[in-house]
Amino acid sequence: MVLMMITIMVGPSTNNAAEVFQSTVAKDGSGNYMKISDAVAAAPNYSKTRYTIKIKAGVYVEQVIVGKEKQNLAFIGDGADNTIISGDRSVNSGFTLQDTSTVDINGDYFIAMHITFNNSAGPLANQAVALRNNADYSAFYMCNFNGYQDTIYVDQGTQFFKNCNIYGSTDFIFGISAVVFQDCNIYVRNKINSEQVITAQGKEKTTEGLSGISFHRCHIQGAPDLDLKSGEKSFLGRPWRDSSTVVFMESTLESIIAPEGWELWEGVPPSPSIFYGEYNNKGAGASTNGRVEWAKPGESMTRLQAEQFTVRNLIKGSTWLPATKIPFDLDLAKP
């Protein structure tokens, strides 16, 4: 769907006026810019009002960096299948983990809609980030994220993903932010000669406060190219640091998920402060009967515990998501 006008209320100061796009990026030269990076550079610094960049259909092969000073930016595409930002940087090709990111967001109150974020480095490239998001109060709606290892780096800040499709093989949703994925499709791809792992959450201490990855009403399934005959297992996550925190709530877990559910970082014993929770899930991979012993406490999550990881409580969504005009549900389903 092409959005020609968008009504958005901004973070620090809000208004109800309808906004046209402040700039347009088009590969055919019909817009203000042909590169997304040029449009970002021209955006005002530390803006208190929303600055909306329309990105027309096309494949934009560039690394896009949104600096911390570029606040209140919105990227609006022509549909995730039509507007694609792509790169192929990887650790194997000599870049640091952060510098592999195709898109690197640091400006608070960032929004993206109807765009694909792609890292095409491939299954043998090791770490290769499609999106690194370090923006507080940031949200993504109806976007695609394509990669293998480390597809989405939810680095820090408060984040929300709604109706998105996410593809990866190993640790492909990782970081230390407080983030909720709601109504998203999580597609597991083959990791060559290794097991597949969805998350690697990096909360280091229980005193760090709001930090955790929450999946609410998501669908965990194999990507079309997942070789189910390979015998390799797929896991919900592994602890990047000692207080790693991940929950799956009211979600569908297909049979690709191993009965053990979770696995450890190689050579690292489990910390007692890890919290891996599962609440009211369904599907062939949702049974917790065979889960690993060290993750048992979270497998018997109560509703009260699960409520700590909702949009309302984990990311305080009622205080900032209405301004984005992205749909959301604050709470679990009514009992």
N, C-alpha and C positions, 0 to 999 in steps of 0.2 A: 504494500500500500504506500502510495506517495503522499507525504504530508506537506501541503503547501503553506500551512499556517499552524502555529502551535501556541497554545495558551499555557504558560508556565509561570508559577510564582517562585521566586528565588529564595535562597537560604537566608542570609542575614536580614534583608529587607524585602518585602513582598509587595506585589501589586497585581491587579486583576486585568490589566490591559493585554489584549491579544498582541502577540509579537510576530512580525514577519521575520524571516531569517536575516541576520545581520550580514552574513556573507555566504557565498555559494562556491563550492568547489566542483569543477567539472573537467573531466579529462579532455573533452572536445573543445575547450576554450570558451564555452558559452557562459561560464560563471565569472566570479571575481578572481578566482585562482585555479591553477591546474594541479597544485599540490596541497595536500592537507596541512603539511608543516608550514607552508606560507600563510595559510589562513589562521593557524594558531598563533604564529608570530605577530600577526597584525591585530589580534584580539587585545582588548585593554587589559592592563595588569590590575590585579586585586579589585576586580569589578564587583560592585554590590548588586548589580542587576544581571539577569540572564543574558548571555551572549550566545546566540544560536547559529551554528554553522551547518548549512545544508550540504551534504556530500552526495552528489548525484551518482547514478549507476556507473560502475566501472571497477577495475582491479587497480588499486593504488599500491604500487610496490615501493614502499618507503618506510623508514622508521619514524614514527610520530612520537615526539616527546612533548608532553604538556607539563610545563614547569609549575612549581608551587605558586608562582605569581599569577598564573592563568586560572583564576577562580570563576565559578559559575559558568563554565563552558558547557554547551550541549552539542553533541554530534548527532545529526539526524540523517539516516541513510534512506535509500530508495527501496528498502527491503533487504533482509540479510542475505538473500541469494543473489542480490544485484550489486550491492555496495560492499566491496571486499578490500580490506587493508591487509597486505601480505608482506611477509619477510621470510628469510631463511637463515637467520643467525643462530648459532648454536655454540655451546661450550666446546664441542669438538672442532669447530672452525676457528677457535682462538679467542672467543669473547668471554667476558665475565658473565655470570648468571644474569645479573640485572641488564647488561647490555645486549643480551640475546632478545630482549622483548621487542616484538613488532610495534606495540603501542605501550607507552610508559606514561601513566597518569599520576600527577602529583598535586594538581590544583583541586582544592576542596569544592564540594557541591557540583561535581561533574556528573553529567548524564549522557548516556548513549542509547540510541534506539535504532533498530532495523539495520544493523551492520554486522558483517563477519570480520572477526579478528583471527588472522591465520598465521601460523608459523609452519612453513612447508619443508623444514629441515629433514623431516622423515624419521622413521623408527630407529635408525642406527646412530642418530646424532647426539644421543644423551640429552642433557638439559637444553631446551629450546622453548622459550616463553612466547606465547602469543600476546598475552596481556599481563603487564605488571600494574597493579592498582594500589597506589599509596595515598589515595584521596579520601578524606573524611566526608561522610554524608554523600556518598556516590551511589549511583543506581544505573542498572543496565536492563533494558527491556527488549524482548524479542530479538536478541542477538545470538550469533553463532560464535563459538570459540573452537578452533581446530588446531590440534597438535598431537604430540605423543607424550614425551616426558616433560612435566612442568608446564602444562598448557596455560593455566591461570595462576598467577602469583598474587594472592590476596594479601599483600604485604602488611599494611597497617591501616588503621582507620575503621570507620563504620560503613558497611557496604551491603548492597541489596541487589539480587539478580532475580528477575521475574520472566518466566516463559522463554528461557534461553536453552540452547542446545550446546552441550559441551562434550568434546571428543578428546580422549587421551588414553595413555597406557600406564604410566607410572607416576605416582605422586602428582597427578595432573590438576589437582586443586590443592594448593599449599600456601602457607603463610601464617601470620599471627593475628590477623584482623578479627574483628567481630563481624560475621557475615552470615546472611540467610539466603539460601537458594530456595525459591518457592516456585512450584509448578515447572520445574526444569527437567529436561531429558539429559541424563548422564550416560554417554555412550563409551563403553570400554573397548579399546583397541588392543591388538596383540603387541606385547613387548617381546621382541625377539630373544629367545633363549632365557626367558625370565618370567616371573609371575607378574600379574597386573595388580596395581594398587591405586585406588581412587584418590585418597587424601594423605597428606602429611602435614598435620597441624603443628605449629611451633610454639605454643604457649610454654614458657620456661618455668614460671612459678605460679602457684595458686594465688598469690597476692597481686598478680598483674591486672586483675579486674576483668573487664569485658574483653574476652578473647575466645574464639571458638568458631567452628564451622557447623552450621545447622542446615540440614536438608529437610524441607517441609513439603509434603505432597509431591515429591520428585519420583521419577521413573528411572531406575537403575537397570541398564540393559546392555547387551552386547552390540557393538557397532556392526554394520553389515559385513565388514571385513574381518571380524573376530573369528578365528579358527577354533571352534569348540572341540575339534578332534585333537588339538595339540596336547591336551591334558594339563596345560598350565592353569593354575588357579587364579581367581580374581578376588581381591580383598577390599573391604570397605576403607581401610586405612592402616597406617603405621605411625608410631609416635616419632615425630621429628625431634621433640624435646620432652622434658620430664613431665610436664603438665598438659600434654597434648589433649585437646578437647574436641570431639566430633560427635554429633548426634544425627540420627535418621528418624524422622517422625512422620507417621501417616503416609508413608511412601510405599512404592511398589519395588520390591527387590526380586529380579528375575533369577533363574537358576544358575547364572554365571557366577554368583557369589558363593565362595567356598563355605562349607559348614562351619569352619573355624571363625569366619567372619573378619578377623583382624590378624595382623602379623606384626612381629617386632622388627625394628631396625637390626640389621645383621650385626651380631656380636654385642648388642646392648641389652641388658636385662630390663624387664619392665619396672617402671617406677610406680609406687603406690598412688601417686597423684594423677595418673592418667585417668581421663574420664571418656569412655566410649559408650554412648547410649543408643538404645533402640526402643522406640515406643510406637505400638499400634501400627506396625507395618504389615504388609501382605505380599504374597507372591512366593514362588518356589524357593527363593533364597532368603526368606524372612525368618525362618525358624531359628530360634536361639539355642536350641537343644545341644548343638555341637560346638558352641562358641568356646574360644580359648578361656582357660580358667582366670587368667589375669584381667580379662575384660568383663568378668561376670557381674560385678556390681552395677554397671551401666545397663546390662541387658535386662534388668528387672526395673527399669525406670518407672516411677510412679507418674501419674498425670501432673502432680505438683512439680516434680523435677523437670518434666518435659516442658512445662510452661515457662521455665527460665530461658528456653531457647527459641521462643517465638519471636515474630517481628516486633511485637509489643515490648518484650522484655530484653532480649539480647541486643537489639540494635535501636531500641527506643523509637520505633518507626512512627508512632503517632505524633511525634514532635517535629518530624522533618519530611517524611514521605509524601504527605498531602501536597506539598509544594511542587513535587516533581510531576504530578498528574499521571504517574505510573500506578496501575491498580495494585492492590495488596490486601492481604487478610492479616489482621493483627494476631489472631488467636488460633488455637487448635479447634477442631470440630467439636461441636457441643456433645457432651456425653449422652 
